[in-house]
Amino acid sequence: MAMATGRLLILLLQLSFLFNNLVAKQSSTADHHHHHHHRRGSHGRPDKYNNSTSNPRLQQAYIALQAWKRVIYSDPNKFTSNWVGPSVCSYNGVYCSAALDDPKIKVVAGIDLNHGNIAGFLPDDLGLLTDLALLHLNSNRFCGIIPESFANLTLLFELDISNNRFVGPFPSVVLSLPTLKFLDIRFNEFEGALPPDVFNRGLDAIFVNNNLFTSVIPSTFGASGASVVVFANNMLGGCLPPSIAKLADSLEELLLFNTSLTGCLPQEIGFLYKLRVLDVSYNKVVGTLPYSIAGLAHLEQLVLGHNMMTGNIPEGICILPNLMNFTYSYNFFCEEEGICRNMTANGIKYDDRRNCLPGKPLQRSKKECEAVYKHPVDCLDHHCSSGAAIAAVPAASPLASPPIHS
């Protein structure tokens, strides 16, 4: 397994090198107006690399790509116009490399149609692309569902189908892919619950934001080992499970804004010593700010705005060595400790508007603040379990957002 993984990483490096070379060549072409990776041919290559008739794997790729072209209904940039004939390694957006199991055989190892504005759907025949390591379809108009035949793409390392029009439940077929590390399905119309198994597959990057997912964040969240997780702009609800502590050795970015998150932030957030970005804004988070966050020495962005948090802003957080942006506007904080009263002096951009801070401008009314503090939330008495949530008093409607302090 380790040897196979090593060969796959070498293949990905080769593909990356190929992509970069193609971009460099294309940037010098005056009539090229796209900024993404488009290939215009494979001139100068030996015929044996391009001719699928002598290579069964390229023949399979030819069948798959021709089936795909037949269900492409709109291609205004004529990106697939040269998808003609058996020389699939010459097709725009198709990248060939040596097979992992036999370096003498050329195979289709990557497809990049990013920003093609192509409309159509994904046919079952794409399951014939069994050597595919990269599939990038960002910013097109593909629709429908992800075919079950994707289960055959056992070498797939990166899957990016973001910013399309895919529908249906979470495409669970991708969870059967043994080498998948990068999953990006954001900006589609997937719906329903996030399957718990999505966090048991060893994914390094998980982007599921801007869909229609509901239910709660699964308790298996902490098992993922991911470095980047983006849940934002879904309707997940529930609270952040303490199992997040299991991500201590990996998690660097966690974006949960506008996910209907409730409850308190768990003290276990402070275990995420690699964390650089934390955004839980536009939710219904209550309680005090965990002081454990003061131990996150790598933290650069801390965004808590538009919640119902109370208590103090601890000075230990405001003096974090790498902190660049600290936003906690539209909450009910009542005190800023020490240097937190003016973080601009330390070069930190901050926004403390619409809280309950004495002597500060643009704060909530006394009536608003008293209504919340009459019903304090003790986070020690409330634990996130099976998506349980702490009831929160509705927040006042926010005002327009002027620039933050800098």
Buried (B, 14 or more C-beta within 10 A) or exposed (E): EEEEEEBBBEBBEBBEEBBEEBBEEBEEEEEEEEEBBBBEEBEEBEEEBBBBEEBEBBBBBBBBBBBBBEBBEEBEBEBBEBBEEBBBBBBBBBBBBBBBEEEEBBBBBBBBBBBBBBBBBBBEBBBBBBBBBBBBBBBBBBBBBBBEBBBBBBBBBBBBBBBBBBBEEBBEBBBBBEBBBBBBBBBBEBBEEBBEBBBBBEBBBBBBBBBEBBBBBBBBBBBBBBBBBBBBBBEBBBBBBBBBBBBBEBBBBBBBBBBBBBBBBBBBBBBBEBBBBBBBBBBBBBBBBBBBBBBBEBBBBBBBBBBBBBBBBBBBBBBBEEBBBBBBBBBBBBBBEEEBBBBEEBEBBBBBBBBBBEEEEEBBEEEBBEBBEEEEBEBEEBBBEEBEBBEBBEBBEEEEBEEBBE
